[in-house]
Every structure is written in structure tokens, then in C-alpha cells.
Amino acid sequence: MSTPCAHWSIEKHGGVTRAAEILGLSQSAVSHKIKRLETSLDCEILTRKANAPMFTTAGQDLLGYARRILGIHDEAVLSLSKRSLQGKIALGMTEDTTCTDLSRILGRFRRLYPEVSVRTRVRMSLVLQEQLSQGALDAAIIQVFQHEVRPADILLFRETLHWVKSRDLVLSSGKPVPFLSFDENCFYRRWGIDVGQDEDTVLETVFECSSAAGIIAGVTAGLGVALLSQRYLQPDMEIVDNKFPKPPDLAYVIRRARTLRNPALETLVREIEAEVKRYGTLQIAV
């Protein structure tokens, strides 16, 4: 394992311990690589201080180079082993997956296989599932509840879902709960309303927005309660899972349409699978 890989993995997985687990190395081995790099550069990369950013300024600067080195390495290896490929792929993605590792992989795939046409549609997960069933898409990268993951799905990463509100918002007992939600095509909006009714909790939708940024702003302003995944939580938000039914965990998966296999699609899927196996998960940006 190269030092750039160790450096990048620490950032990607949130620490030396988790990075070592994903890379199949001991924690001391990863720490030694970082220490050796710091010695050769004559500067500190990790802060090693409580309640401080993981990386120093120099460490953050080096991260950019590490990402580029690993990206060029992966692309070089693939370019030497690739075969001629032509065809079309109709791919669906949710809005949040357009700014993730997946976008980097798609960009590399386009460079390696210029004869393959990839048409991408960005929609809500429920809409993409419907388009898959209609044959309008070859595959889609969607968000589902963990218990709804199918055997043929390719798991990319998992998330937890929470009920949240502003710390300043006071919920009155016996009154409808002001609910901030994504639009009607949001599957955990439907879950929240259905389960709330089963638990005698009345949710009154007071704010509806198709973007996470809008929901975050509404929660922060104290407009009501929302269901948000872990990565969207803000310091001034309060998790109130104890006041509502526990939400299921979430998963991001690649789901194929039930059609004849598309060689171009299968090549793309294998590249994504290879990244998952190498790094343990794919990350999503906020």
C-alpha cells in the first residue's frame, strides 16, 4: 500500500483505526507510514489534538495531491487492461450522488471508453425505481431502506436516518407536529407519515422542498421536524429519535433493470464494484 493511499484512506474513513481496518493493515503500520512521510517532508500532516481538525494545513494540501495520484494510477491501470467497448447506457442517479466518488468514476469511464454513450437522468429514488421497472433505464444509483436491499443490488454505502429539529423549537403535546419534508416522491416522507399515523402521531406538513439544502434551512430556522440522514446534521440541530418511531437505516445501491445484460453497463458496474472492494465503501459529499 502506498503512502498516498494511506493518507487518503485516513481522510476518507475518518481516522487511522478505520483506515487500517479497510486496508487490511495494522493501525501501527498505517501510523508508521504517515510518520515516515512527515519525517521526509519535515512537517506534520495529522494534528493529533483533541477536538481539532484531523489534518493540518499541510496535510489538507497534500490530500489534493494524494487524490490525483491515486486517480491517475487507477486510470493508467484500467487503460492498459481495457478492451474495445461500444454501446449506450441509460443511467439514473439521485441528486446527492452526482457529487460523490461516483462522479469521478463516471468521468474516468467516459475517458477510457469514448465510444460508449452514457445518458444520465437525475431524479428522486422512487421515480428512478419506476423508470427501471418500465425499462427506461439500464441501471440506477438509488437510496433505499436497508431492509429493502435486494440480493442483486450492489451496496455502495450505508447511512442512518434521524428525526431532527432546531434546539429552539418546542413541540407541544397533543398538537400536530410541524413536518418539513421532501416532495411526494420521497420514500422516507411516506414512511414517516404512515408510521406516524400508526403511532397516533399526527404530522402536519408545513414545508415541502425537493432539495436537502432547503430542508436544512427550514429545520435550522425552527419551522418544524424533519427526517434527515446523518451527513446533513448540523451543530444547532437536535436529534429527537426518542420522541418518534425509530427510522430504518438507509442504503445507497446500484440496481439494474431486469433486461438483457448490457456489456458497457457491466463494465461500468465492475469498475464501481472494484472501487468498493478496494476502499470498503464509496463516499458521498454534503
C-alpha positions in Angstrom: 0.0 0.0 0.0 1.4 3.4 -1.0 1.7 6.3 1.4 -0.7 8.5 -0.7 -3.3 5.6 -0.3 -2.8 5.6 3.5 -3.1 9.4 3.7 -6.3 9.4 1.5 -7.8 6.5 3.4 -7.5 8.2 6.7 -9.4 11.2 5.4 -12.0 9.0 3.6 -12.7 6.7 6.6 -12.4 9.3 9.4 -9.3 8.1 11.2 -6.3 5.8 11.3 -8.1 2.9 13.0 -10.9 2.6 10.5 -8.5 3.2 7.5 -6.3 0.4 8.8 -9.3 -2.0 9.0 -10.4 -1.1 5.5 -6.9 -1.6 4.1 -6.3 -4.8 5.9 -3.3 -3.4 7.8 -2.5 -2.9 11.5 -3.0 0.6 13.0 0.7 0.8 13.7 1.6 0.1 10.1 -0.6 2.9 8.9 0.7 5.2 11.6 4.3 4.3 10.7 3.7 5.2 7.0 2.3 8.6 8.0 5.1 9.3 10.4 7.7 8.4 7.8 6.0 10.8 5.3 6.0 13.6 8.0 9.7 13.0 8.6 10.6 13.1 4.9 8.5 16.3 4.4 9.7 17.9 7.7 6.1 18.9 8.7 3.1 17.4 10.5 0.2 16.0 8.5 -2.1 14.9 11.3 -2.9 17.3 14.1 -3.1 14.6 16.9 -5.1 17.0 19.1 -8.5 16.5 20.7 -11.4 18.5 19.2 -9.2 19.7 16.3 -9.4 19.1 12.6 -7.9 15.7 11.6 -5.3 17.2 9.2 -3.0 20.2 9.5 -3.0 22.8 6.7 -0.1 20.9 5.1 -2.0 17.7 5.4 -5.0 19.2 3.7 -2.8 20.4 0.8 -1.3 17.0 0.4 -4.7 15.4 0.3 -5.4 17.0 -3.1 -2.2 15.5 -4.5 -3.0 12.1 -3.0 -6.4 12.0 -4.7 -4.8 13.0 -8.0 -2.0 10.4 -7.7 -4.5 7.6 -6.9 -6.9 8.7 -9.7 -4.1 8.7 -12.3 -2.8 5.3 -11.1 -6.3 3.7 -11.4 -6.9 5.2 -14.8 -3.5 4.1 -16.1 -4.1 0.5 -14.9 -7.5 0.4 -16.5 -6.3 2.0 -19.7 -3.8 -0.8 -20.2 -6.2 -3.6 -19.5 -9.3 -2.2 -21.2 -10.9 -3.7 -24.2 -12.7 -2.0 -27.1 -16.2 -1.2 -26.0 -19.2 0.4 -27.6 -22.9 0.9 -26.7 -25.3 3.0 -24.7 -26.1 3.2 -21.0 -29.2 4.9 -19.6 -28.2 5.6 -16.0 -30.3 7.1 -13.2 -28.8 8.9 -10.2 -30.2 10.8 -7.3 -29.1 14.5 -6.9 -26.8 13.8 -3.9 -24.9 11.1 -5.7 -23.8 13.5 -8.5 -21.2 15.0 -6.2 -19.6 11.8 -4.9 -16.9 9.2 -5.8 -19.4 8.0 -8.4 -19.0 11.2 -10.5 -15.2 10.6 -10.5 -15.7 7.0 -11.7 -18.1 8.1 -14.4 -15.7 10.7 -15.7 -12.9 8.2 -15.9 -15.2 5.7 -17.6 -16.0 8.3 -20.3 -12.3 8.9 -20.9 -11.5 5.3 -21.2 -14.5 4.3 -23.3 -15.3 7.3 -25.6 -17.4 5.1 -27.9 -19.9 4.4 -25.1 -22.7 6.9 -24.8 -23.8 7.4 -21.2 -27.1 9.3 -20.7 -27.7 10.2 -17.0 -31.1 11.2 -15.5 -31.2 12.8 -12.1 -34.4 12.1 -10.2 -35.7 11.0 -6.8 -35.2 7.4 -5.9 -38.9 6.4 -6.2 -39.0 7.9 -9.7 -35.8 6.1 -10.7 -37.2 2.8 -9.4 -40.4 3.3 -11.5 -38.3 4.1 -14.6 -36.2 0.9 -14.0 -39.4 -1.2 -13.9 -40.6 0.4 -17.2 -37.3 -0.3 -18.9 -36.5 3.4 -19.4 -33.1 2.9 -17.5 -30.5 0.2 -17.6 -29.4 0.9 -14.0 -29.9 3.4 -11.3 -27.9 4.5 -8.2 -30.7 4.9 -5.7 -31.4 5.3 -2.0 -33.5 2.6 -0.3 -34.2 1.4 3.2 -31.6 -1.1 4.4 -34.2 -3.9 4.7 -35.2 -3.3 1.0 -31.8 -4.1 -0.4 -32.1 -6.9 -3.0 -29.6 -9.7 -3.4 -28.7 -8.5 -6.9 -28.1 -4.9 -5.7 -24.6 -3.6 -5.3 -24.2 -1.8 -1.9 -22.2 1.4 -2.1 -22.6 2.9 1.4 -25.0 3.0 4.4 -26.4 5.9 6.3 -28.5 6.4 9.4 -31.8 8.4 9.3 -32.8 10.7 12.2 -35.7 12.8 13.3 -34.3 16.3 13.9 -35.4 19.8 14.9 -33.9 23.1 15.9 -32.8 23.2 19.6 -35.0 26.3 19.9 -38.2 24.6 18.6 -40.6 23.4 21.4 -43.0 20.7 20.4 -46.4 20.9 22.1 -48.0 17.7 23.2 -51.5 16.9 21.9 -50.9 19.1 18.8 -49.9 18.1 15.2 -46.2 18.0 14.7 -45.0 20.6 12.1 -43.3 18.4 9.5 -40.7 19.5 6.9 -40.4 17.1 4.0 -39.1 16.5 0.6 -41.7 16.2 -2.2 -44.3 13.4 -2.6 -41.7 11.2 -4.3 -39.6 10.9 -1.1 -39.9 7.4 0.2 -39.0 8.3 3.8 -41.5 11.1 3.8 -44.1 8.4 3.1 -42.7 6.2 5.8 -42.8 9.0 8.3 -46.4 9.8 7.6 -47.6 6.2 7.6 -45.7 5.2 10.7 -46.7 8.4 12.4 -50.4 7.6 11.8 -49.9 4.1 13.2 -48.3 5.5 16.3 -51.0 8.2 16.8 -48.6 10.9 15.9 -50.1 13.5 13.6 -47.6 15.1 11.2 -48.7 18.3 9.6 -46.6 19.1 6.5 -45.8 22.8 6.8 -42.8 23.0 4.5 -42.1 21.0 1.3 -38.8 21.2 -0.7 -37.1 18.9 -3.1 -33.6 19.8 -2.0 -31.7 18.9 1.2 -30.4 22.5 1.5 -33.9 23.8 1.7 -34.9 21.2 4.4 -31.7 22.0 6.4 -32.5 25.7 6.3 -36.1 25.1 7.4 -35.0 22.9 10.3 -32.4 25.5 11.4 -35.0 28.2 11.3 -37.2 26.3 13.6 -40.0 25.6 11.2 -40.5 22.0 12.3 -39.3 18.5 12.5 -37.7 16.6 9.6 -36.2 13.2 8.6 -32.5 13.8 7.6 -29.6 11.4 7.1 -26.5 11.6 9.3 -24.3 13.6 7.0 -26.8 16.5 6.9 -26.9 17.1 10.6 -25.8 20.5 11.8 -24.4 21.5 15.3 -27.5 23.5 16.0 -29.9 20.6 15.3 -31.3 18.3 18.0 -31.9 14.6 17.3 -35.3 13.6 18.6 -35.5 9.9 17.7 -36.7 9.2 21.2 -39.9 11.1 20.5 -40.9 9.3 17.3 -40.7 5.8 15.8 -37.2 4.8 15.0 -36.4 5.3 11.3 -34.9 2.4 9.3 -31.3 2.6 8.2 -30.6 3.8 4.6 -28.5 2.3 1.9 -27.3 3.5 -1.5 -27.2 0.8 -4.1 -26.8 0.2 -7.8 -29.9 -1.5 -9.1 -30.1 -3.0 -12.6 -33.2 -3.2 -14.8 -34.5 -6.7 -15.4 -33.4 -6.8 -19.0 -30.7 -8.5 -21.1 -27.2 -7.6 -19.8 -25.5 -4.6 -21.5 -21.7 -5.2 -21.9 -21.0 -1.5 -21.5 -23.1 -1.3 -18.3 -21.5 -4.4 -16.9 -18.0 -2.9 -17.4 -19.1 0.3 -15.6 -20.6 -1.8 -12.7 -17.5 -3.8 -12.4 -15.4 -0.7 -12.1 -17.6 0.6 -9.3 -17.5 -2.8 -7.6 -13.7 -2.7 -7.8 -13.6 0.7 -6.0 -15.9 -0.6 -3.3 -13.7 -3.6 -2.7 -10.6 -1.5 -2.7 -11.8 1.2 -0.3 -14.5 -0.6 1.6 -17.2 2.0 0.7 -17.8 4.9 -1.6 -18.4 8.3 -0.1 -21.0 10.9 -0.7 -20.3 14.6 -0.2 -22.6 17.1 1.5 
